[in-house]
């Protein structure tokens, strides 16, 4: 059991927190049809992280975080400029910016010899979830021991702070974000600047992806910005409920994904474990699939079932039977 | 500043004090509004003073800039020049007196919100930043839904409502805003006859209570029946005033050019005469 607390628990905590912060903010990205923004941001932060790494001469988390923040804001502005000047749709503008900046990050990474150190391309994609260890842990009682808690991996502390920040952001601005996402013109006319709210959201997305990025890599960040929110959307028509459900799915994906990644292959006789971050993303995608198939109202199968029943009953349903998603 | 200039201009032209009172008392006064999309002018120097307590139709052909007029006048989209005043004060300081109803297709109806959720959005400004809405606001929103005959659909997801019902939800939201000026962008587009009738009834009640309503309107046949005043635009101000005076064949010809057959014009004119 000691091994669980020392090696598995910190990884689970890290993966789950990363999934949670991204999953919560993803609700707004998905509803604003900006799901790609999470993808874009998680890529564009790479050059910032590398430059921060180089300038600080080592793995200073703060410098990397600042670098990532600067490149995220730079990218948001650049996307907006390209969208307007180039007169292209925002998806295309994002595509141009994030591939270019990610590529630039990879080039800097390889050219400056940082590649061998702590940052490499694989790390950028899958993160380094398994490397989180908590050697001071002796068992569950360590959770209540301040000295032991202080020795938790640094990334967990950062993500915990970011989690609090994200939850506070959503609680404080839930109605404003909802309004600006649904009807930007009304938001503007009521004095809730949709531009400011959109920018605040992207800044939070940038902070969340930077905090999650080094632990879990960009694949999990992208998956978590989309899957939990999209899964929850299939199950409810209430936005507050959707956000709560997305948090549940994010946490479930984090815990189940890690356990399956670490111990799943063992069950099939393999001694190699698979990437936990990758497995968490797979579990999140699996939840999405299940919801798409079986969600009571929007799922494919219940909808088919209802249509069939309606037809065989011969009576047109009073409710409008299907809703285009 | 431009409003001030325009006021001076009006005074010089008319040389009377009346021009001053006219725009200062107007619930919605727009002066010198010019808007361009990608260097192509859409509206050119439009000035209009809406009379208080009237139901005003904004008429013009497709692409005449009717919707743009509303949005730009409210400062919701960028403009090159122009000022809007509400009772003599800059519109940005008077937004709580103005309710804007966008075109129905301006929003995503798949959004996870119910009818009453959307109506409650009209109360957000009153509640202010950071605060959550409670039971009282819900009751208020339900009252607005009742006024448009939508009580039964309060908890329906908005995508499951018909076009007419969605438009009524929008109207209820505007009612909840409890404004003095209502600006509506094509509220009758794609709605059923019953909804059209219900909406016009609600608008008439509002006018009786002294509210001013500007409606972007497409169907020329119903103009004389619905509106006491009209504003005809086609890129620029063509004509405005009481419907009987401004909604003439001559002005329509100017606004629509060759797009309106002369038989149509005659028909409209005779229906206008009947109304008189």
Interface residues (C-beta under 8 A of the other chain):
Chain A: X31 X33 X87 X172 X173 X174 X175 X176 X178 X179 X181 X182 X183 X185 X186 X188 X189 X190 X191 X192 X233 X236 X237 X238 X239 X242 X319 X320 X323 X324 X325
Chain B: X38 X71 X74 X75 X76 X95 X98 X100 X102 X106 X107 X108 X110 X111 X112 X113 X114 X117 X118 X121 X124 X125 X127 X129 X130 X131 X132 X133 X157 X159 X160 X173
